[in-house]
Amino acid sequence: MKNKKLASAIVSSLIVTSLAGTPALAANTTPNSTSPANNVKTSFPDVSSDYWGIRHISKLALEGVIDGFEDGAYRAENSVTQQDVLIMATRMMGLQGDVDAMTNSTIFPDFMLVDNYARNYVAIALQKGLITNEEEKQRSLDEKSKEKWGERKATREWVAEVVVRAIGKGALAQSMSTTPTTFKDNNSISSTTLGYVNAAVSLKIVDGFEDGSFQPKGVVTRAQMAAFLSRSQKNLATLPSRVVKGYLTSLTSGSIGLMDKDGNTSTYKLSSNAVFYGNKNDTAIEANTNTFQETYEVSIVQVNGTAYYVEILSDELQLDIKEGKLLKLNLGTMKATLDDYESYDLATDVSITDTKGHGMSLGEIVPGSTLQLRKSKIVKTDKYTSVVVKQVPVNKTATGTIQNINKDTMQVTLLELTSGEAETYTFSSSLIATLADNSLVDINSLHVGDTIDYTVKNSEAVKIIVKKQADVGVSIEGTLKGLSDDKTYLTITKTSGSALAAYLLADNVQVQINGLTSPSIYDIAPGDQLKLDVLNNKVTLITVTNRSIDNLYFAKIDNYNATSKLLTVIDNMGIPHAYKLTDTVSISYAGQTLPFSNFTSTFTAGKYVDLLVSKSNVTQIKMSQQLDGALTQLNLQTNDVTLKTDSGQSLTFKLTYAPQVELANKQNSTLSDLKVGDNVSLMLSFDQNIVTKIVTSKMGLYKTAIVNINSKQITVTDDANNSYTISLEGVPIVKADQTSGALSDFAIDDYVRLTFKGLAVLKAEINSPIRGKVTGVNAASMSLTVQDFAGRNQVVSVGSNYGVKMNGGLDLSFSSIKVGDRVQVMKDASDKVIIQVAAALKREVDNFNSIVNQFNFKSTSAGDKTSYNLFPRAYYHKGTDVVVPTAFVSGDQVMIYVLDNKIVEIEK
């Protein structure tokens, strides 16, 4: 039974179990006051299945506590009148018989006039002390209302008083009558109702508003009144006649069994329209053995032995439970021996079910099955009255996807491909695991998201073949011990555990060393502290964390001794530095590499040079013609510009002439376009005295809007939705795996990371997000498993530098991501992992416009967005079957998943 089907059925059904008619009243705006005792009304045509108060309205309608107007409507948002409150309260107290038995007409004082349909109810309410003449007379004097007393709108504090009295908690209210509430408008609560408000809040019948107020004089809607009464029933000494409370003994598709506190049992037929609720919120739930377990305390509303409404009052199990694997079952003595080698007595009428509640016989249980033996704490007995078969020995060969690996318990959880069900097995001690090429691996080489063929014997995984590996990325830190001669693998001592480990190097492995522009694998050395980014067991990035190349920029040559090869320079702070050069030092001038023998004649005293120094050894000397760094000062009054280099040096230059300025995506830039913090390059004149040009360096992430292969151009948009057309003529294009790409690799609505030097684009890196369904969340390792729309599983390790956003920009936490969410995962320009969670919406299709590639949906409420454009590679499907957009027709119920206001997935 599905929630949506249940909720829909309960709204639309009106089941009549008697032929007794309801007399018509004079006006169709008058509530129907006829006793509903012989009718089974579940809800009303004007109360939708997703209305917040559907639970309480349905429940009280079934109980016969509330009724609608003569036109059939309930009018949930209408204010409830005082006389209608008393009708509902007296019915809930089971006083309908007293009302019907009244033969004399009660005469009410002038200050307490009511409509005819309510006279007997109000009279009974006076008799039972729900209200008093004295209190109502005083209220009438205070309020000076011109409305008839019965037709006045009931206030929140007055309703609290009536309901607390109706459930017999007047004494509790009296004990709390001098205690101030915690509401900010406490002083607005009448002194005579203060205790009742306190009692109603403490009993969780009513609560305040989000702003901290109670609003005691505020009106109560008919829906709110139903909620107040529904919540109060748990405190009733005598339940409404249709309500039965007890402990669940059985639940099948057609019946429900209860046991009272004295051990008496009863069974009720379940209506096909029965609706079920838990004790956590007001959302209908599916009825199964997981949501409704044996001995849960429940309440049902039944009519003539048929239950239409079931709710959980307490989910605390009243059971003694023994669980284990069955070693032996003796049907003669009715004893079960488990793997703790204890024998347990079974009742002669013991019930046997599987985990889904399907009935079984004792003869079907085989040794090796995992059983849960249960006996009630409510009734004293030494024998177990029910057995749940949690698992029978499994022997099978199948294909599935790894969802979780627990190395502590040596268990693997798989999503079986054919059934779509999750299965958990223990690794056999004789497990054989291989890759597709039959090479042996251990469980450390298995990853969440891997697609495998597996063989299970007696519920143990004995063989695993990895058919397709998930993309698994991890970071590892350690100290470099050595690099193989062929540069195909390296060995490190891992920081955690000091264990030696070897890692294969990817063909395009990258190296990062602070201060070195284009380092390679040849620049790392034993003893370096490394951070390795490993993808699918191969190192793709090596970052040296404890060593940097020191840059000494714009140092003035003081002296060079050609004999000793000792170079002395003065930095911009006036501090001298001396270095002994070798013939291996790289010498460059005006972009040209020179032989070391030219050093003496070219690099003379007074010249300014840039030095690269690693461990006190000079590796490179360049004539200073370009200085790179961050702009820390730009004074257009004094014409001073200050640059902070990556080595921490601050260099200040006087702008003798206005230099040429180049900014990314901006023609004809000037000095005023620069701002402090910009990464820039200062180009110097031949004599190194004048700044001739200032060029900014920028890396930005852009969304691809148009790709024009013929003109070798792309049109992109930035975060502010500004549009730029970029020429990629001669620009290196790099794919996400760092291999060379082409313009044809760009896709609309994917992203590109552009590196600019002034107006020139130096590199275009394609940044294709992972879009798909979350199939696993590992909070311990901070990783997600995402199945993309092509069925590939990828494990994404987010580390500590990440952000999670809901579609529309709302910041979320990592823990808020759940299995089943649709997400987009990518890195921004600063390499921060951005996880965007798609909005999931249930909608009804109106039409698909193939001309503009747009879906139109029927409106569900005012202000709904009804039209959505599509991602170029959106996923359209019904179950696992891929369909085309035109397969969706008007009236189809669908789930849509929306990112950046475009549909990425439609599920029929």
Secondary structure, DSSP 4 states (H G I P E B T S, - for coil): --HHHHHHHHHH-EEE-S-------S-TTSBP-S--TTEEE---TTS-TT-TTHHHHHHHHHHTS---BTTS---TTSBPBHHHHHHHHHHHTT-HHHHHH--SPPPPPGGG---GGGHHHHHHHHHTTSS-HHHHHHHHHHH---S-GGGSBPBHHHHHHHHHHHTT-HHHHHHTTTSPPSSTTGGGS-TTTHHHHHHHHHTTS----TTS---TTSB-BHHHHHHHHHHHGGG-SS--TTEEEEEEEEE-SSEEEEE-TTS-EEEEEEEEEEEEE-SSSSSB---STTTS-TT-EEEEEEETTEEEEEEEEE----EEEEEEEEEEEETTTTEEEETTS-EEEEEEEEEEEETT--B--GGG--TT-EEEEEEESSS--SSEEEEEEEEPPP-EEEEEEEEEEETTTTEEEEEETTT--EEEEEEEEEEEEEETT--EE-GGG--TT-EEEEEEETTEEEEEEEEE--EEEEEEEEEEEEE-TTSSEEEEEETTTT-EEEEEEEEEEEEEEET-SS--GGG--TT-EEEEEEETTEEEEEEEEEEE-EEEEEEEEEEEETTTTEEEEE-TTS-EEEEE--TT-EEEETTEEE-GGGHHHHS-TT-EEEEEEETTEEEEEEESSEEEEEEEEEETTTTEEEEE-TTS-EEEEE-SS--EEEETTEEEE-GGG--TT-EEEEEEPTTS-SEEEEEEEEEEEEEEEEEETTTTEEEEE-TT--EEEEE-TT--EE-TTSSB--GGG--TT-EEEEEEETTEEEEEEEE--EEEEEEEEETTTTEEEEEETTS-EEEEE--SSEEEEETTS-EE-GGG--TT-EEEEEE-TT--EEEEEPEEEEEEEEEEETTTTEEEE--SSTT---EEEEEEEEEEEETTEE--GGG--TT-EEEEEEETTEEEEEE-
